[in-house]
Amino acid sequence: MSRDALCFSCLYKDERPELGFNSELIYCARKEIVVRPKTKCDLYVKSTDEGREEMRNMMYGVISDHDLQEE
């Protein structure tokens, strides 16, 4: 398995251990399927800290300071 496959540095790679996949399979959250790591993909987005934060905010929402003060 080549570690230079795009999937290993992709924003959409889902790393949750409860999925139980081995090193030859990766869950692609964008495609919503299990895939073998690829060296070419039209949906590839390089994973960055900002990108991961934005994705988390889209999935789980954002709690503002104002919301925290009301509690």
Secondary structure, DSSP 8 states (H G I E B T S, - for coil): --TTSGGGGBTTEE--GGG---TT-EEETTTTEEE---S--TT--B--HHHHHHHHHHHH----HHHHHH-
